Amino acid sequence: MKKIIIIGAGPLGIEVLETINLINFLSGKQEYICQGFLDDDKEKWNKSILEIPILGPIAEANKFRDSVFVFALGSPNNYYKREEIFTKIGIGQFQLETIIHPSAVVSRLARIDKGCLIMPYSVIGPGAHLNCCVIVSPHVTVNHGVEIGDFTIIAGNVSIAGEVTVGRSCYLGMGSQIKGDLTLEDYCLVGMGSNVLDDVATRTVVAGNPARILKGT
């Protein structure tokens, strides 16, 4: 049984809590005890979500030295800051817990690093590698041999074909499709519903069908 703290009391944090509750229910035992949420929104402090308290700001993470953590922060507005936020918290990667929804399908030949979140009905193919703190939203397909960099967010219903490399701290918008054998470099953003047929450079925003550059470095 592990004590767990969820960093972020927004919608993603709630999804994580519900996944933890489901894992406990299906296992028939208490795999996790959720001690609470940490969030920097003062309006949320001393309130609760599904009877789990919001304990205070994320800077207080170091008070919970015997706990593991889920890093449930990130959106299209701040995806490129996730690594910076995590570094400021001051906890190590060894304290992170990976949470995989019971309905997700993860190949035994895939590699999932610390702190990843894999949400309902997603598929991770053989040889795929999710680096630290990758978020895989519901109904995502990550095909064979795909490499996803640290802190990247993959929104719902994204399909990534085989042998794609996605850099660190990227955001792949909902419903986008990535053609096989491409490279999407660090800090790029792919707009919702885009069809990516070419490589994407660092800190570039692309969108459309086919995807075109909207903003570059």
N, CA, C and O of each residue as an XYZ file, in Angstrom:
868
protein
N       0.842     -1.197      0.000
C       0.000      0.000      0.000
C       0.878      1.247      0.000
O       1.805      1.369      0.800
N       0.571      2.170     -0.908
C       1.364      3.389     -1.033
C       0.522      4.609     -0.686
O      -0.644      4.713     -1.067
N       1.142      5.529      0.045
C       0.536      6.836      0.249
C       0.844      7.695     -0.974
O       1.982      7.731     -1.444
N      -0.170      8.383     -1.484
C       0.019      9.116     -2.733
C      -0.546     10.525     -2.611
O      -1.600     10.742     -2.012
N       0.176     11.475     -3.191
C      -0.240     12.878     -3.267
C      -0.396     13.237     -4.741
O       0.480     12.934     -5.552
N      -1.508     13.880     -5.087
C      -1.744     14.323     -6.458
C      -1.401     15.806     -6.549
O      -2.001     16.628     -5.856
N      -0.443     16.147     -7.399
C      -0.055     17.543     -7.603
C      -0.900     18.107     -8.739
O      -0.712     17.764     -9.906
N      -1.830     18.976     -8.372
C      -2.784     19.536     -9.321
C      -4.192     19.076     -8.998
O      -4.495     17.885     -9.070
N      -5.060     20.029     -8.637
C      -6.437     19.703     -8.259
C      -7.427     20.135     -9.333
O      -8.575     20.470     -9.038
N      -6.965     20.124    -10.586
C      -7.843     20.436    -11.708
C      -8.466     19.174    -12.286
O      -8.431     18.118    -11.655
N      -9.037     19.277    -13.485
C      -9.695     18.117    -14.097
C      -8.792     16.890    -14.234
O      -9.236     15.766    -14.003
N      -7.522     17.101    -14.609
C      -6.620     15.958    -14.741
C      -6.384     15.291    -13.392
O      -6.371     14.064    -13.295
N      -6.199     16.098    -12.352
C      -6.023     15.531    -11.020
C      -7.221     14.705    -10.582
O      -7.063     13.665     -9.942
N      -8.421     15.166    -10.925
C      -9.636     14.413    -10.587
C      -9.671     13.093    -11.349
O     -10.042     12.062    -10.788
N      -9.283     13.120    -12.634
C      -9.212     11.874    -13.408
C      -8.240     10.891    -12.769
O      -8.503      9.690    -12.715
N      -7.117     11.409    -12.286
C      -6.138     10.542    -11.626
C      -6.738      9.924    -10.364
O      -6.579      8.727    -10.122
N      -7.426     10.734     -9.563
C      -8.051     10.215     -8.346
C      -9.052      9.113     -8.676
O      -9.069      8.072     -8.019
N      -9.878      9.336     -9.684
C     -10.864      8.314    -10.051
C     -10.182      7.042    -10.554
O     -10.671      5.937    -10.318
N      -9.053      7.200    -11.246
C      -8.307      6.027    -11.702
C      -7.727      5.262    -10.518
O      -7.778      4.032    -10.483
N      -7.178      5.986     -9.553
C      -6.650      5.345     -8.343
C      -7.759      4.582     -7.615
O      -7.555      3.452     -7.171
N      -8.923      5.205     -7.496
C     -10.049      4.533     -6.836
C     -10.444      3.260     -7.575
O     -10.767      2.249     -6.951
N     -10.419      3.310     -8.917
C     -10.765      2.131     -9.704
C      -9.721      1.029     -9.533
O     -10.067     -0.146     -9.410
N      -8.446      1.409     -9.526
C      -7.382      0.422     -9.301
C      -7.580     -0.271     -7.957
O      -7.456     -1.492     -7.861
N      -7.887      0.504     -6.923
C      -8.139     -0.080     -5.605
C      -9.320     -1.042     -5.640
O      -9.262     -2.134     -5.076
N     -10.392     -0.623     -6.308
C     -11.606     -1.444     -6.360
C     -11.353     -2.761     -7.087
O     -11.743     -3.825     -6.606
N     -10.697     -2.688     -8.248
C     -10.496     -3.894     -9.052
C      -9.487     -4.851     -8.430
O      -9.564     -6.063     -8.636
N      -8.547     -4.309     -7.675
C      -7.542     -5.171     -7.048
C      -8.089     -5.872     -5.804
O      -7.513     -6.849     -5.326
N      -9.201     -5.363     -5.293
C      -9.776     -5.941     -4.090
C      -9.028     -5.589     -2.825
O      -9.282     -6.157     -1.763
N      -8.094     -4.640     -2.941
C      -7.348     -4.198     -1.769
C      -6.931     -2.749     -1.966
O      -7.088     -2.188     -3.050
N      -6.405     -2.160     -0.923
C      -6.016     -0.751     -0.959
C      -4.593     -0.634     -1.501
O      -3.627     -0.634     -0.737
N      -4.472     -0.533     -2.839
C      -3.150     -0.337     -3.436
C      -2.586      1.036     -3.068
O      -1.389      1.187     -2.825
N      -3.474      2.034     -3.033
C      -3.080      3.411     -2.740
C      -3.998      4.007     -1.681
O      -5.191      3.709     -1.631
N      -3.421      4.850     -0.843
C      -4.191      5.748      0.012
C      -3.876      7.163     -0.444
O      -2.742      7.625     -0.311
N      -4.870      7.848     -0.979
C      -4.648      9.215     -1.444
C      -4.736     10.161     -0.249
O      -5.798     10.321      0.352
N      -3.609     10.782      0.085
C      -3.565     11.694      1.224
C      -4.160     13.055      0.898
O      -4.663     13.747      1.783
N      -4.104     13.438     -0.377
C      -4.665     14.725     -0.740
C      -4.074     15.273     -2.017
O      -3.236     14.649     -2.668
N      -4.544     16.470     -2.356
C      -4.053     17.222     -3.508
C      -3.177     18.375     -3.024
O      -3.336     18.866     -1.907
N      -2.250     18.799     -3.885
C      -1.537     20.059     -3.707
C      -1.801     20.921     -4.937
O      -1.720     20.442     -6.068
N      -2.116     22.192     -4.710
C      -2.460     23.083     -5.818
C      -2.182     24.521     -5.380
O      -2.390     24.871     -4.219
N      -1.716     25.348     -6.309
C      -1.362     26.728     -5.971
C      -2.551     27.689     -5.989
O      -2.389     28.870     -5.685
N      -3.724     27.208     -6.334
C      -4.923     28.053     -6.318
C      -5.450     28.158     -4.881
O      -6.010     27.199     -4.349
N      -5.267     29.316     -4.267
C      -5.657     29.504     -2.866
C      -7.147     29.279     -2.638
O      -7.558     28.894     -1.543
N      -7.955     29.516     -3.666
C      -9.399     29.333     -3.525
C      -9.770     27.869     -3.279
O     -10.857     27.575     -2.782
N      -8.869     26.960     -3.625
C      -9.156     25.529     -3.462
C      -8.706     24.983     -2.109
O      -9.152     23.914     -1.694
N      -7.831     25.706     -1.423
C      -7.271     25.189     -0.173
C      -8.366     24.956      0.863
O      -9.343     25.699      0.947
N      -8.169     23.903      1.644
C      -9.086     23.512      2.721
C     -10.451     23.064      2.211
O     -11.406     22.959      2.981
N     -10.536     22.802      0.908
C     -11.728     22.177      0.349
C     -11.384     20.723      0.028
O     -10.271     20.271      0.296
N     -12.328     20.004     -0.538
C     -12.066     18.604     -0.854
C     -12.712     18.228     -2.179
O     -13.652     18.875     -2.642
N     -12.182     17.165     -2.775
C     -12.723     16.591     -4.005
C     -12.949     15.107     -3.747
O     -12.006     14.377     -3.440
N     -14.186     14.664     -3.869
C     -14.523     13.267     -3.583
C     -13.966     12.846     -2.225
O     -13.423     11.753     -2.068
N     -14.112     13.734     -1.258
C     -13.716     13.517      0.136
C     -12.200     13.492      0.345
O     -11.730     13.120      1.420
N     -11.438     13.883     -0.673
C      -9.978     13.960     -0.543
C      -9.594     15.433     -0.394
O      -9.971     16.245     -1.239
N      -8.854     15.801      0.659
C      -8.589     17.217      0.930
C      -7.574     17.836     -0.026
O      -6.670     17.167     -0.526
N      -7.751     19.134     -0.265
C      -6.746     19.935     -0.969
C      -5.905     20.596      0.120
O      -6.380     21.476      0.838
N      -4.665     20.163      0.232
C      -3.866     20.410      1.428
C      -3.157     21.756      1.437
O      -2.854     22.288      2.504
N      -2.887     22.316      0.249
C      -2.145     23.569      0.190
C      -1.362     23.667     -1.095
O      -1.650     22.942     -2.047
N      -0.355     24.563     -1.149
C       0.407     24.795     -2.381
C       1.358     23.643     -2.693
O       1.707     22.845     -1.823
N       1.765     23.580     -3.962
C       2.631     22.477     -4.381
C       4.012     22.558     -3.743
O       4.727     21.557     -3.697
N       4.395     23.728     -3.252
C       5.697     23.870     -2.584
C       5.781     23.038     -1.311
O       6.875     22.809     -0.795
N       4.637     22.581     -0.795
C       4.629     21.787      0.428
C       4.859     20.299      0.175
O       4.742     19.488      1.093
N       5.184     19.942     -1.056
C       5.380     18.528     -1.382
C       6.443     17.875     -0.508
O       6.326     16.701     -0.155
N       7.476     18.632     -0.159
C       8.567     18.052      0.627
C       8.163     17.670      2.047
O       8.918     16.991      2.742
N       6.989     18.097      2.483
C       6.502     17.692      3.802
C       6.069     16.226      3.826
O       5.923     15.628      4.892
N       5.869     15.659      2.641
C       5.320     14.303      2.551
C       6.402     13.350      2.050
O       6.310     12.807      0.949
N       7.410     13.160      2.866
C       8.593     12.417      2.441
C       8.350     10.918      2.305
O       9.115     10.227      1.632
N       7.298     10.410      2.935
C       7.015      8.979      2.835
C       5.940      8.683      1.792
O       5.390      7.582      1.756
N       5.645      9.665      0.946
C       4.609      9.502     -0.074
C       5.224      9.442     -1.466
O       6.360      9.862     -1.683
N       4.438      8.906     -2.407
C       4.756      9.041     -3.824
C       3.839     10.114     -4.403
O       2.831     10.478     -3.798
N       4.203     10.613     -5.582
C       3.499     11.758     -6.160
C       3.072     11.472     -7.595
O       3.733     10.742     -8.333
N       1.942     12.073     -7.961
C       1.504     12.107     -9.352
C       1.509     13.567     -9.791
O       0.899     14.420     -9.147
N       2.201     13.844    -10.889
C       2.332     15.217    -11.389
C       1.240     15.455    -12.426
O       1.426     15.192    -13.614
N       0.090     15.960    -11.955
C      -1.105     16.096    -12.789
C      -1.353     17.553    -13.163
O      -2.470     18.054    -13.037
N      -0.311     18.221    -13.620
C      -0.415     19.600    -14.089
C      -0.044     19.656    -15.564
O       0.873     18.965    -16.009
N      -0.760     20.482    -16.317
C      -0.410     20.669    -17.719
C      -1.622     20.941    -18.580
O      -2.677     20.333    -18.400
N      -1.464     21.865    -19.523
C      -2.542     22.250    -20.429
C      -1.910     22.855    -21.679
O      -0.695     23.048    -21.716
N      -2.715     23.163    -22.714
C      -2.145     23.834    -23.888
C      -1.534     25.192    -23.560
O      -0.716     25.708    -24.321
N      -1.932     25.770    -22.426
C      -1.435     27.097    -22.059
C      -0.096     27.068    -21.332
O       0.631     28.061    -21.332
N       0.238     25.933    -20.709
C       1.475     25.917    -19.919
C       2.309     24.655    -20.122
O       3.192     24.364    -19.315
N       2.040     23.904    -21.191
C       2.737     22.631    -21.406
C       4.253     22.798    -21.401
O       4.970     21.919    -20.922
N       4.744     23.911    -21.927
C       6.186     24.137    -22.050
C       6.832     24.504    -20.711
O       8.056     24.581    -20.614
N       6.010     24.731    -19.680
C       6.525     25.071    -18.355
C       6.496     23.889    -17.389
O       6.919     24.030    -16.241
N       6.008     22.735    -17.824
C       5.829     21.618    -16.895
C       7.148     21.204    -16.240
O       7.199     20.968    -15.033
N       8.196     21.120    -17.029
C       9.483     20.699    -16.471
C      10.001     21.715    -15.460
O      10.530     21.340    -14.413
N       9.851     22.995    -15.771
C      10.277     24.052    -14.846
C       9.500     23.976    -13.536
O      10.079     24.103    -12.457
N       8.185     23.768    -13.632
C       7.355     23.662    -12.427
C       7.786     22.462    -11.596
O       7.914     22.558    -10.375
N       8.008     21.337    -12.258
C       8.410     20.132    -11.534
C       9.741     20.335    -10.818
O       9.905     19.913     -9.673
N      10.688     20.977    -11.488
C      12.004     21.202    -10.887
C      11.892     22.053     -9.629
O      12.588     21.806     -8.644
N      11.014     23.058     -9.658
C      10.849     23.942     -8.504
C      10.208     23.235     -7.312
O      10.411     23.642     -6.168
N       9.436     22.181     -7.573
C       8.789     21.467     -6.471
C       9.832     20.842     -5.551
O       9.653     20.797     -4.334
N      10.928     20.358     -6.149
C      12.023     19.837     -5.343
C      11.918     18.374     -4.970
O      12.624     17.916     -4.071
N      11.046     17.626     -5.644
C      10.998     16.185     -5.409
C      11.742     15.483     -6.539
O      11.865     16.021     -7.640
N      12.234     14.289     -6.263
C      12.993     13.552     -7.264
C      12.105     12.661     -8.111
O      10.990     12.319     -7.718
N      12.614     12.289     -9.277
C      11.848     11.389    -10.138
C      11.567     10.060     -9.450
O      10.556      9.417     -9.732
N      12.456      9.643     -8.548
C      12.259      8.370     -7.859
C      11.018      8.391     -6.970
O      10.526      7.335     -6.571
N      10.503      9.594     -6.651
C       9.300      9.713     -5.822
C       8.016      9.734     -6.647
O       6.921      9.795     -6.088
N       8.145      9.686     -7.963
C       6.977      9.751     -8.830
C       6.362      8.373     -9.036
O       7.065      7.364     -9.091
N       5.055      8.349     -9.146
C       4.324      7.118     -9.414
C       3.730      7.182    -10.822
O       3.182      8.207    -11.229
N       3.841      6.093    -11.548
C       3.170      5.966    -12.841
C       1.789      5.366    -12.617
O       1.643      4.363    -11.918
N       0.780      5.987    -13.213
C      -0.598      5.521    -13.069
C      -1.118      5.113    -14.444
O      -1.120      5.911    -15.381
N      -1.556      3.868    -14.553
C      -2.084      3.335    -15.810
C      -3.521      2.884    -15.574
O      -3.778      2.014    -14.741
N      -4.446      3.473    -16.305
C      -5.853      3.103    -16.155
C      -6.048      1.633    -16.523
O      -5.445      1.159    -17.486
N      -6.873      0.908    -15.782
C      -7.050     -0.523    -16.056
C      -7.545     -0.852    -17.463
O      -7.340     -1.970    -17.937
N      -8.193      0.096    -18.137
C      -8.687     -0.172    -19.490
C      -7.637      0.078    -20.569
O      -7.856     -0.268    -21.730
N      -6.508      0.672    -20.206
C      -5.446      0.921    -21.185
C      -4.753     -0.390    -21.555
O      -4.694     -1.326    -20.758
N      -4.233     -0.435    -22.778
C      -3.500     -1.610    -23.256
C      -2.054     -1.191    -23.489
O      -1.769     -0.374    -24.365
N      -1.149     -1.752    -22.706
C       0.269     -1.394    -22.787
C       1.067     -2.656    -23.111
O       1.045     -3.630    -22.358
N       1.766     -2.623    -24.233
C       2.574     -3.771    -24.628
C       3.618     -4.096    -23.562
O       4.172     -3.202    -22.922
N       3.872     -5.376    -23.385
C       4.932     -5.800    -22.472
C       6.301     -5.389    -22.992
O       7.281     -5.408    -22.247
N       6.376     -5.018    -24.267
C       7.642     -4.588    -24.861
C       7.781     -3.070    -24.897
O       8.769     -2.546    -25.412
N       6.801     -2.369    -24.355
C       6.906     -0.911    -24.230
C       7.667     -0.571    -22.952
O       7.729     -1.375    -22.022
N       8.245      0.627    -22.918
C       8.953      1.089    -21.717
C       8.288      2.363    -21.222
O       8.176      3.345    -21.956
N       7.850      2.338    -19.976
C       7.134      3.458    -19.375
C       7.954      3.955    -18.193
O       8.156      3.221    -17.225
N       8.427      5.195    -18.263
C       9.270      5.737    -17.203
C       8.433      6.309    -16.056
O       7.203      6.309    -16.106
N       9.120      6.792    -15.034
C       8.474      7.303    -13.831
C       7.557      8.493    -14.130
O       7.851      9.334    -14.979
N       6.440      8.533    -13.405
C       5.575      9.704    -13.428
C       4.632      9.809    -14.604
O       3.965     10.832    -14.762
N       4.554      8.774    -15.443
C       3.646      8.839    -16.593
C       2.204      8.583    -16.165
O       1.944      7.878    -15.190
N       1.277      9.170    -16.913
C      -0.152      8.939    -16.731
C      -0.706      8.401    -18.036
O      -0.583      9.046    -19.078
N      -1.313      7.229    -17.989
C      -1.918      6.626    -19.176
C      -3.394      6.427    -18.862
O      -3.755      5.624    -18.002
N      -4.237      7.163    -19.566
C      -5.639      7.268    -19.214
C      -6.492      6.267    -20.000
O      -5.948      5.504    -20.798
N      -7.821      6.251    -19.793
C      -8.660      5.158    -20.303
C      -8.569      4.918    -21.806
O      -8.498      5.848    -22.609
N      -8.575      3.625    -22.154
C      -8.713      3.135    -23.531
C      -7.578      3.568    -24.451
O      -7.750      3.611    -25.669
N      -6.438      3.886    -23.889
C      -5.276      4.191    -24.717
C      -4.475      2.924    -24.983
O      -4.549      1.953    -24.230
N      -3.704      2.953    -26.076
C      -2.908      1.798    -26.493
C      -1.464      2.246    -26.680
O      -1.193      3.212    -27.393
N      -0.545      1.542    -26.038
C       0.887      1.804    -26.174
C       1.516      0.564    -26.798
O       1.505     -0.513    -26.202
N       2.066      0.721    -28.004
C       2.529     -0.418    -28.777
C       3.911     -0.912    -28.389
O       4.606     -0.274    -27.599
N       4.309     -2.054    -28.948
C       5.617     -2.642    -28.635
C       6.761     -1.740    -29.066
O       6.735     -1.143    -30.143
N       7.762     -1.654    -28.203
C       8.932     -0.839    -28.506
C       8.748      0.643    -28.277
O       9.698      1.412    -28.428
N       7.541      1.065    -27.913
C       7.325      2.481    -27.595
C       8.001      2.809    -26.268
O       8.145      1.949    -25.400
N       8.411      4.063    -26.129
C       9.077      4.509    -24.898
C       8.500      5.853    -24.480
O       8.633      6.846    -25.196
N       7.862      5.878    -23.319
C       7.377      7.120    -22.729
C       8.370      7.534    -21.657
O       8.564      6.818    -20.675
N       8.999      8.688    -21.841
C       9.944      9.191    -20.855
C       9.199      9.807    -19.667
O       7.978      9.688    -19.575
N       9.918     10.457    -18.768
C       9.371     10.913    -17.493
C       8.186     11.871    -17.668
O       8.232     12.798    -18.476
N       7.130     11.625    -16.896
C       5.997     12.552    -16.745
C       5.235     12.815    -18.040
O       4.680     13.898    -18.221
N       5.203     11.849    -18.929
C       4.366     11.958    -20.125
C       2.910     11.718    -19.734
O       2.607     10.813    -18.957
N       2.012     12.539    -20.279
C       0.576     12.365    -20.070
C      -0.040     11.839    -21.358
O       0.069     12.465    -22.412
N      -0.685     10.687    -21.263
C      -1.403     10.097    -22.388
C      -2.891     10.139    -22.046
O      -3.350      9.413    -21.165
N      -3.627     10.973    -22.729
C      -5.050     11.176    -22.449
C      -5.879     10.017    -23.008
O      -5.329      9.130    -23.661
N      -7.196     10.009    -22.760
C      -8.018      8.885    -23.216
C      -8.027      8.698    -24.735
O      -7.933      9.652    -25.506
N      -8.143      7.422    -25.130
C      -8.322      7.026    -26.531
C      -7.145      7.452    -27.422
O      -7.346      7.852    -28.568
N      -5.947      7.367    -26.904
C      -4.732      7.681    -27.667
C      -4.104      6.378    -28.153
O      -4.124      5.368    -27.449
N      -3.547      6.411    -29.367
C      -2.785      5.277    -29.878
C      -1.344      5.711    -30.117
O      -1.075      6.605    -30.920
N      -0.423      5.066    -29.408
C       1.012      5.284    -29.593
C       1.560      3.991    -30.182
O       1.666      2.983    -29.484
N       1.903      4.019    -31.451
C       2.267      2.790    -32.148
C       3.706      2.357    -31.872
O       4.420      2.971    -31.080
N       4.104      1.286    -32.545
C       5.385      0.626    -32.298
C       6.564      1.576    -32.513
O       6.587      2.364    -33.458
N       7.530      1.479    -31.617
C       8.788      2.197    -31.781
C       8.728      3.695    -31.589
O       9.684      4.393    -31.926
N       7.632      4.209    -31.056
C       7.501      5.654    -30.853
C       8.250      6.070    -29.589
O       8.194      5.383    -28.569
N       8.943      7.190    -29.664
C       9.671      7.764    -28.524
C       9.012      9.089    -28.148
O       8.905      9.992    -28.978
N       8.569      9.203    -26.893
C       7.924     10.424    -26.406
C       8.800     11.027    -25.316
O       9.105     10.359    -24.328
N       9.212     12.292    -25.486
C      10.130     12.933    -24.560
C       9.496     13.340    -23.241
O       8.273     13.386    -23.107
N      10.356     13.637    -22.266
C       9.928     14.040    -20.927
C       8.889     15.163    -20.976
O       9.012     16.107    -21.757
N       7.868     15.042    -20.131
C       6.891     16.097    -19.840
C       5.955     16.434    -21.006
O       5.225     17.422    -20.940
N       5.969     15.648    -22.041
C       5.065     15.892    -23.169
C       3.637     15.479    -22.813
O       3.421     14.524    -22.067
N       2.664     16.216    -23.361
C       1.243     15.930    -23.162
C       0.638     15.503    -24.497
O       0.794     16.187    -25.509
N      -0.054     14.364    -24.485
C      -0.776     13.888    -25.661
C      -2.261     13.949    -25.330
O      -2.738     13.197    -24.480
N      -2.990     14.834    -25.990
C      -4.414     15.011    -25.708
C      -5.226     13.846    -26.281
O      -4.688     12.982    -26.973
N      -6.520     13.838    -25.983
C      -7.374     12.714    -26.331
C      -7.500     12.462    -27.822
O      -7.462     13.386    -28.634
N      -7.653     11.170    -28.169
C      -7.917     10.731    -29.541
C      -6.787     11.039    -30.520
O      -7.022     11.128    -31.725
N      -5.580     11.201    -30.024
C      -4.415     11.378    -30.894
C      -3.946     10.006    -31.371
O      -3.992      9.028    -30.625
N      -3.495      9.948    -32.619
C      -2.920      8.724    -33.171
C      -1.519      9.025    -33.682
O      -1.329      9.889    -34.539
N      -0.535      8.298    -33.145
C       0.863      8.484    -33.535
C       1.331      7.210    -34.219
O       1.399      6.153    -33.591
N       1.654      7.304    -35.501
C       2.083      6.131    -36.260
C       3.484      5.692    -35.833
O       4.147      6.374    -35.052
N       3.920      4.555    -36.352
C       5.145      3.926    -35.892
C       6.410      4.729    -36.148
O       6.514      5.482    -37.116
N       7.381      4.540    -35.234
C       8.742      5.072    -35.354
C       8.806      6.599    -35.336
O       9.753      7.182    -35.864
N       7.832      7.239    -34.748
C       7.854      8.698    -34.579
C       8.657      9.045    -33.330
O       8.618      8.321    -32.335
N       9.386     10.158    -33.388
C      10.074     10.700    -32.216
C       9.461     12.048    -31.873
O       9.438     12.960    -32.700
N       8.965     12.168    -30.644
C       8.400     13.424    -30.145
C       9.310     13.921    -29.029
O       9.631     13.166    -28.112
N       9.726     15.173    -29.095
C      10.663     15.726    -28.125
C      10.042     15.971    -26.761
O       8.914     15.556    -26.492
N      10.786     16.645    -25.912
C      10.347     16.934    -24.552
C       9.446     18.166    -24.533
O       9.580     19.073    -25.355
N       8.525     18.172    -23.572
C       7.653     19.326    -23.309
C       6.884     19.781    -24.547
O       6.771     20.978    -24.813
N       6.361     18.825    -25.293
C       5.502     19.128    -26.446
C       4.040     18.976    -26.045
O       3.720     18.441    -24.984
N       3.157     19.462    -26.922
C       1.717     19.277    -26.730
C       1.108     18.859    -28.060
O       1.197     19.585    -29.051
N       0.485     17.680    -28.073
C      -0.188     17.185    -29.273
C      -1.688     17.327    -29.043
O      -2.263     16.641    -28.198
N      -2.317     18.226    -29.805
C      -3.709     18.574    -29.575
C      -4.682     17.458    -29.901
O      -4.374     16.545    -30.668
N      -5.851     17.547    -29.309
C      -6.874     16.511    -29.408
C      -7.187     16.157    -30.863
O      -7.394     17.032    -31.703
N      -7.216     14.860    -31.133
C      -7.607     14.373    -32.443
C      -6.560     14.507    -33.522
O      -6.841     14.202    -34.682
N      -5.368     14.951    -33.188
C      -4.333     15.083    -34.215
C      -3.774     13.713    -34.596
O      -3.840     12.757    -33.824
N      -3.225     13.647    -35.803
C      -2.632     12.417    -36.315
C      -1.216     12.713    -36.798
O      -0.970     13.704    -37.486
N      -0.292     11.833    -36.422
C       1.116     12.038    -36.752
C       1.565     10.903    -37.664
O       1.509      9.736    -37.275
N       2.006     11.232    -38.858
C       2.484     10.243    -39.827
C       3.742      9.546    -39.310
O       4.510     10.126    -38.543
N       3.943      8.318    -39.728
C       5.075      7.529    -39.269
C       6.425      8.090    -39.676
O       6.549      8.803    -40.672
N       7.445      7.749    -38.876
C       8.851      8.066    -39.161
C       9.175      9.556    -39.115
O      10.179      9.979    -39.686
N       8.354     10.353    -38.453
C       8.627     11.785    -38.341
C       9.322     12.103    -37.028
O       9.352     11.287    -36.106
N       9.888     13.321    -36.962
C      10.469     13.845    -35.729
C       9.808     15.173    -35.394
O       9.807     16.101    -36.203
N       9.246     15.253    -34.196
C       8.693     16.501    -33.671
C       9.631     16.937    -32.553
O       9.735     16.263    -31.528
N      10.307     18.049    -32.744
C      11.349     18.450    -31.808
C      10.763     19.104    -30.554
O       9.554     19.315    -30.455
N      11.643     19.419    -29.600
C      11.238     19.893    -28.274
C      10.332     21.127    -28.339
O      10.478     21.982    -29.212
N       9.395     21.192    -27.390
C       8.541     22.365    -27.143
C       7.632     22.719    -28.325
O       7.206     23.868    -28.445
N       7.337     21.774    -29.181
C       6.425     22.092    -30.284
C       4.979     21.861    -29.844
O       4.708     21.131    -28.891
N       4.063     22.501    -30.562
C       2.634     22.351    -30.305
C       1.941     21.993    -31.608
O       2.132     22.653    -32.630
N       1.135     20.942    -31.560
C       0.338     20.512    -32.707
C      -1.118     20.834    -32.405
O      -1.664     20.377    -31.401
N      -1.743     21.616    -33.268
C      -3.110     22.047    -33.037
C      -4.118     20.913    -33.122
O      -3.864     19.879    -33.740
N      -5.254     21.122    -32.497
C      -6.326     20.133    -32.450
C      -6.751     19.719    -33.858
O      -6.965     20.570    -34.722
N      -6.872     18.418    -34.083
C      -7.357     17.896    -35.350
C      -6.380     17.965    -36.502
O      -6.766     17.745    -37.650
N      -5.129     18.263    -36.224
C      -4.140     18.416    -37.297
C      -3.689     17.069    -37.844
O      -3.725     16.050    -37.154
N      -3.264     17.091    -39.096
C      -2.707     15.914    -39.758
C      -1.254     16.242    -40.109
O      -0.988     16.945    -41.084
N      -0.319     15.727    -39.306
C       1.088     16.103    -39.430
C       1.782     15.136    -40.386
O       1.854     13.934    -40.131
N       2.295     15.686    -41.498
C       2.917     14.876    -42.545
C       4.407     15.149    -42.694
O       5.091     14.462    -43.453
N       4.918     16.154    -41.970
C       6.333     16.524    -42.068
C       6.907     16.733    -40.673
O       6.169     16.910    -39.704
N       8.234     16.709    -40.584
C       8.905     16.990    -39.318
C       8.521     18.376    -38.803
O       8.178     19.269    -39.577
N       8.585     18.537    -37.476
C       8.249     19.815    -36.845
C       9.455     20.275    -36.028
O       9.978     19.523    -35.205
N       9.893     21.508    -36.258
C      11.093     22.029    -35.602
C      10.807     22.450    -34.164
O       9.653     22.584    -33.756
N      11.878     22.655    -33.408
C      11.786     23.088    -32.015
C      10.976     24.376    -31.881
O      11.119     25.301    -32.680
N      10.122     24.418    -30.855
C       9.314     25.598    -30.508
C       8.462     26.103    -31.678
O       8.293     27.308    -31.865
N       7.939     25.175    -32.445
C       7.100     25.526    -33.584
C       5.659     25.112    -33.309
O       5.410     24.058    -32.724
N       4.715     25.944    -33.732
C       3.289     25.638    -33.643
C       2.795     25.295    -35.045
O       2.972     26.075    -35.980
N       2.173     24.120    -35.186
C       1.607     23.724    -36.472
C       0.140     23.364    -36.277
O      -0.272     22.942    -35.197
N      -0.643     23.538    -37.345
C      -2.058     23.176    -37.292
C      -2.584     23.041    -38.705
O      -2.018     23.590    -39.650
N      -3.683     22.299    -38.838
C      -4.356     22.178    -40.122
C      -4.230     20.796    -40.720
O      -3.572     19.914    -40.168
N      -4.884     20.621    -41.876
C      -4.859     19.355    -42.596
C      -4.596     19.629    -44.079
O      -5.509     19.995    -44.820
N      -3.329     19.448    -44.509
C      -2.175     19.017    -43.713
C      -1.677     20.141    -42.801
O      -1.951     21.317    -43.040
N      -0.944     19.760    -41.755
C      -0.456     20.747    -40.788
C       0.550     21.691    -41.432
O       1.440     21.269    -42.170
N       0.386     22.977    -41.136
C       1.309     24.008    -41.615
C       1.804     24.836    -40.432
O       1.162     24.887    -39.383
N       2.938     25.473    -40.615
C       3.533     26.265    -39.541
C       2.709     27.532    -39.310
O       2.462     28.304    -40.236
N       2.289     27.730    -38.058
C       1.609     28.962    -37.663
C       2.550     29.913    -36.947
O       2.425     31.133    -37.046
N       3.496     29.326    -36.224
C       4.439     30.144    -35.459
C       5.714     29.347    -35.283
O       5.675     28.188    -34.871
N       6.854     29.965    -35.597
C       8.135     29.293    -35.452
C       9.026     29.998    -34.467
O       8.635     30.989    -33.851
N      10.244     29.474    -34.319
C      11.190     30.049    -33.367
C      11.709     31.391    -33.874
O      12.521     32.032    -33.206
